[in-house]
Amino acid sequence: MNHTPKKFVAVAALMLASAAHAVPVSLTKLTGLTGGTLAGTAVYKADLSAIGLASILSIGIRDNSSGLGGAVGQFSGFDLDAIKLSTTDCADAACAKGAAGLSLFDFVSHVLFTPGTQRVPVDAKLFGTDASGSAVDNAVATLDQFDGESTTGPTVFGFLSLGDDGAIDFDLTAAASTTGLFLYIGEVGDNGEVAASDVIVREGHVLPEPGGLALFGLAAAGLAWVRRRR
């Protein structure tokens, strides 16, 4: 008996299960504000040692503001100042800004951004995105630093607007043990948009590795072969 098709099915099932295992995290707002010169960033903390996972490989943020709170146009939706993983347990925003972070983010090639919609009047693209409006402009968004300028004026800088129902996912460059680990997220403007957002962590990556793409292709081909045989 040829067991090859069953192997393909098993591989595909494992890959899908890994991608689907996401855990929501609870966030606590820290005291004070931080950011750039116009410092109006609220910082939220999650104790990842309490989520029930031994390690994580990706983090996702989803805007669920439904058009409420914050600004309009290019500044619609959740405004992300920065994201950080640290073993320092902070009680205030200034501590979170200065805490040493783990070097596990690759903001150039390990980010998946899905822009949301803008509230009228609509601009050419969301703030903090590149010319296409579909990817993060790291020279403007600077998501590795709590340096957002809480303004919509000429000095605006240092954050990314997700848009209504927008999303961003970060694949870590290596697995992070959740023991004694804290997640910090900065919301520019302190508009309460974090409360209207979903933050999740996963044991697996969101973006497929090059080898994983090939493997998934083989698994898909195997499943197609099984269907034809039936």
Backbone torsions as a table, in degrees:
resi	resn	phi	psi	omega
1	MET	NA	137.4	-179.9
2	ASN	-89.0	117.9	-177.6
3	HIS	-96.0	4.0	-176.2
4	THR	-58.0	-47.2	179.1
5	PRO	-57.5	-38.9	179.7
6	LYS	-63.5	-35.3	177.9
7	LYS	-65.2	-41.5	177.8
8	PHE	-60.8	-43.9	-179.9
9	VAL	-61.9	-41.7	-179.3
10	ALA	-64.5	-42.6	179.2
11	VAL	-62.2	-46.8	-179.7
12	ALA	-61.6	-41.0	-180.0
13	ALA	-64.1	-41.3	179.1
14	LEU	-64.3	-41.8	-179.6
15	MET	-64.6	-42.0	-179.5
16	LEU	-68.5	-38.2	179.4
17	ALA	-64.7	-39.6	-179.9
18	SER	-64.0	-41.5	-178.1
19	ALA	-70.1	-28.1	-173.8
20	ALA	-85.6	-16.5	-173.9
21	HIS	-79.6	87.5	179.2
22	ALA	-116.8	141.4	-177.5
23	VAL	-121.4	124.6	176.3
24	PRO	-72.0	148.6	178.8
25	VAL	-117.7	149.3	177.5
26	SER	-95.3	134.0	-177.0
27	LEU	-110.8	144.3	176.2
28	THR	-118.8	130.0	179.7
29	LYS	-77.0	130.0	177.7
30	LEU	-84.1	160.9	179.2
31	THR	-76.4	153.1	176.9
32	GLY	79.3	176.2	178.1
33	LEU	-129.0	160.4	177.7
34	THR	-143.5	-168.3	-179.8
35	GLY	129.6	-151.1	-178.9
36	GLY	-87.4	-145.0	179.0
37	THR	-63.0	-43.7	173.3
38	LEU	-94.0	79.4	-170.3
39	ALA	-82.1	104.1	178.5
40	GLY	-135.3	27.8	-178.3
41	THR	-89.8	123.9	172.1
42	ALA	-88.3	139.5	-178.4
43	VAL	-113.0	135.4	178.9
44	TYR	-117.4	143.8	-176.0
45	LYS	-122.2	142.0	172.6
46	ALA	-126.3	131.6	175.4
47	ASP	-86.5	102.4	-174.3
48	LEU	-76.0	-10.9	177.7
49	SER	-71.4	-10.8	-176.2
50	ALA	-104.8	9.2	-173.4
51	ILE	-91.2	-9.4	178.3
52	GLY	88.7	7.2	176.3
53	LEU	-112.4	140.3	179.6
54	ALA	-74.1	-31.5	-179.7
55	SER	-153.9	163.4	178.0
56	ILE	-132.1	155.5	178.3
57	LEU	-126.7	-7.5	178.2
58	SER	-156.8	156.5	-179.3
59	ILE	-134.2	137.5	179.8
60	GLY	-128.8	145.3	176.8
61	ILE	-127.0	128.0	179.4
62	ARG	-121.5	129.8	176.3
63	ASP	-84.0	127.7	176.5
64	ASN	-125.3	30.5	-173.6
65	SER	-70.7	-19.6	177.8
66	SER	53.7	36.9	176.3
67	GLY	82.5	7.4	-177.8
68	LEU	-105.1	142.0	176.5
69	GLY	77.1	157.2	177.1
70	GLY	76.3	-164.0	-175.4
71	ALA	-101.6	-168.7	-177.1
72	VAL	-118.3	-178.7	176.6
73	GLY	59.0	-131.6	-176.3
74	GLN	-65.2	-14.1	-179.0
75	PHE	-103.0	17.5	-178.3
76	SER	-68.0	150.5	174.7
77	GLY	77.8	-168.8	-177.7
78	PHE	-66.7	130.4	-180.0
79	ASP	-103.8	105.4	-175.4
80	LEU	-90.1	115.5	177.6
81	ASP	-79.7	-51.8	-176.1
82	ALA	-161.8	163.4	174.7
83	ILE	-136.4	139.1	-175.6
84	LYS	-148.3	141.8	169.0
85	LEU	-110.3	130.7	-176.5
86	SER	-150.0	153.5	173.9
87	THR	-92.5	3.7	177.0
88	THR	-88.4	126.5	-179.7
89	ASP	-92.5	104.7	-175.2
90	CYS	-99.9	152.1	176.9
91	ALA	-111.2	-13.8	-179.1
92	ASP	-138.1	164.9	-174.8
93	ALA	-64.4	-38.0	-179.8
94	ALA	-62.6	-38.6	177.9
95	CYS	-63.8	-43.7	-179.4
96	ALA	-62.4	-38.8	179.0
97	LYS	-63.7	-40.2	-176.1
98	GLY	-89.5	-11.5	-177.4
99	ALA	-64.9	142.8	177.3
100	ALA	-68.7	128.1	179.5
101	GLY	-100.2	155.5	175.9
102	LEU	-76.1	138.7	-178.2
103	SER	-84.8	69.5	-176.0
104	LEU	-120.8	1.1	179.6
105	PHE	-101.1	138.0	170.6
106	ASP	-120.9	96.4	-173.3
107	PHE	-76.5	-4.0	-179.8
108	VAL	-92.2	-52.5	-171.7
109	SER	-117.8	-0.6	-178.9
110	HIS	-119.0	38.1	-179.6
111	VAL	-128.2	134.7	175.0
112	LEU	-118.2	112.0	-177.4
113	PHE	-110.6	128.3	176.0
114	THR	-118.2	99.2	-176.2
115	PRO	-64.4	140.3	175.6
116	GLY	-89.4	-167.6	-178.7
117	THR	-91.5	157.9	178.1
118	GLN	-99.8	150.3	173.0
119	ARG	-87.8	144.8	-178.5
120	VAL	-67.4	144.8	-1.2
121	PRO	-74.6	139.0	-174.3
122	VAL	-86.2	137.6	175.0
123	ASP	-98.4	177.1	-177.8
124	ALA	-62.9	-34.7	-178.9
125	LYS	-161.8	166.7	178.2
126	LEU	-72.3	150.8	-178.7
127	PHE	-69.1	139.6	179.6
128	GLY	88.4	3.3	178.2
129	THR	-101.2	164.8	179.9
130	ASP	-78.4	-173.0	-175.9
131	ALA	-59.4	-30.3	-179.4
132	SER	-77.1	-20.9	-176.8
133	GLY	78.2	2.3	-175.4
134	SER	-112.4	-0.2	179.9
135	ALA	-140.0	163.0	-178.1
136	VAL	-78.8	135.5	172.0
137	ASP	-94.2	100.7	-173.9
138	ASN	-67.3	-20.9	178.2
139	ALA	-73.0	-20.3	-179.4
140	VAL	-106.7	-44.8	-174.3
141	ALA	-72.7	-37.1	179.2
142	THR	40.6	60.9	-174.5
143	LEU	-72.5	-4.6	177.7
144	ASP	-90.8	0.6	-176.9
145	GLN	-136.8	139.2	173.8
146	PHE	-83.2	79.9	-174.1
147	ASP	-133.2	18.2	-176.8
148	GLY	-63.5	136.7	174.4
149	GLU	-93.3	113.8	-174.4
150	SER	-80.4	75.3	179.7
151	THR	-156.8	159.5	171.1
152	THR	-109.0	11.4	-179.0
153	GLY	-87.0	-166.0	-174.7
154	PRO	-61.5	-25.7	-177.3
155	THR	-92.0	11.1	-178.8
156	VAL	-59.6	136.5	-175.1
157	PHE	-171.7	154.3	164.1
158	GLY	87.4	25.4	176.9
159	PHE	-158.0	172.2	179.4
160	LEU	-125.6	129.0	174.0
161	SER	-92.9	123.6	-176.2
162	LEU	-77.8	-23.1	-172.1
163	GLY	82.8	160.1	178.5
164	ASP	-64.2	125.1	-178.8
165	ASP	67.3	18.4	175.3
166	GLY	-76.2	169.3	-177.7
167	ALA	-149.6	152.3	173.6
168	ILE	-142.6	137.0	179.6
169	ASP	-125.0	140.1	179.8
170	PHE	-119.2	119.2	171.8
171	ASP	-88.4	125.1	177.9
172	LEU	-75.4	152.2	-178.7
173	THR	-77.4	-14.8	175.8
174	ALA	-156.5	159.1	179.8
175	ALA	-65.6	138.7	179.2
176	ALA	-109.8	122.0	174.8
177	SER	-65.0	135.8	-178.5
178	THR	-84.4	-4.6	179.7
179	THR	-65.5	119.2	-179.9
180	GLY	63.4	25.8	-175.7
181	LEU	-108.0	139.2	-179.9
182	PHE	-125.1	141.0	176.3
183	LEU	-104.7	130.8	177.8
184	TYR	-120.3	133.1	179.2
185	ILE	-130.6	132.6	-179.5
186	GLY	-104.3	130.9	178.0
187	GLU	-112.2	112.7	-179.3
188	VAL	-68.3	134.0	176.0
189	GLY	93.2	-14.6	178.9
190	ASP	50.8	50.5	-177.3
191	ASN	-95.7	3.3	-179.5
192	GLY	78.6	15.0	-177.6
193	GLU	-70.9	-22.1	176.2
194	VAL	-62.0	-37.2	179.8
195	ALA	-64.0	-22.7	179.4
196	ALA	-105.4	28.4	-179.8
197	SER	-131.1	157.7	175.3
198	ASP	-106.8	132.0	175.9
199	VAL	-120.6	125.4	-177.5
200	ILE	-130.3	155.7	173.4
201	VAL	-125.7	155.3	-177.1
202	ARG	-136.2	155.6	174.9
203	GLU	-79.9	-19.2	-178.0
204	GLY	-117.4	172.4	177.2
205	HIS	-79.9	158.3	173.9
206	VAL	-92.5	-46.9	178.1
207	LEU	-81.1	129.3	179.5
208	PRO	-70.7	139.5	173.7
209	GLU	-70.2	155.8	179.0
210	PRO	-52.2	-43.2	178.3
211	GLY	-67.8	-32.6	179.3
212	GLY	-67.9	-33.7	176.7
213	LEU	-61.9	-44.4	179.1
214	ALA	-64.0	-42.1	-179.2
215	LEU	-64.4	-41.4	179.0
216	PHE	-65.1	-36.7	177.3
217	GLY	-62.6	-41.4	177.1
218	LEU	-64.2	-41.2	179.8
219	ALA	-63.4	-42.7	179.1
220	ALA	-63.3	-41.2	178.4
221	ALA	-63.1	-39.8	179.1
222	GLY	-63.5	-41.6	178.6
223	LEU	-64.6	-39.6	177.9
224	ALA	-63.3	-38.6	179.6
225	TRP	-63.9	-40.8	179.4
226	VAL	-61.9	-43.1	-179.2
227	ARG	-63.2	-40.9	-180.0
228	ARG	-65.2	-37.9	-179.3
229	ARG	-64.6	-29.4	-180.0
230	ARG	-78.4	NA	NA
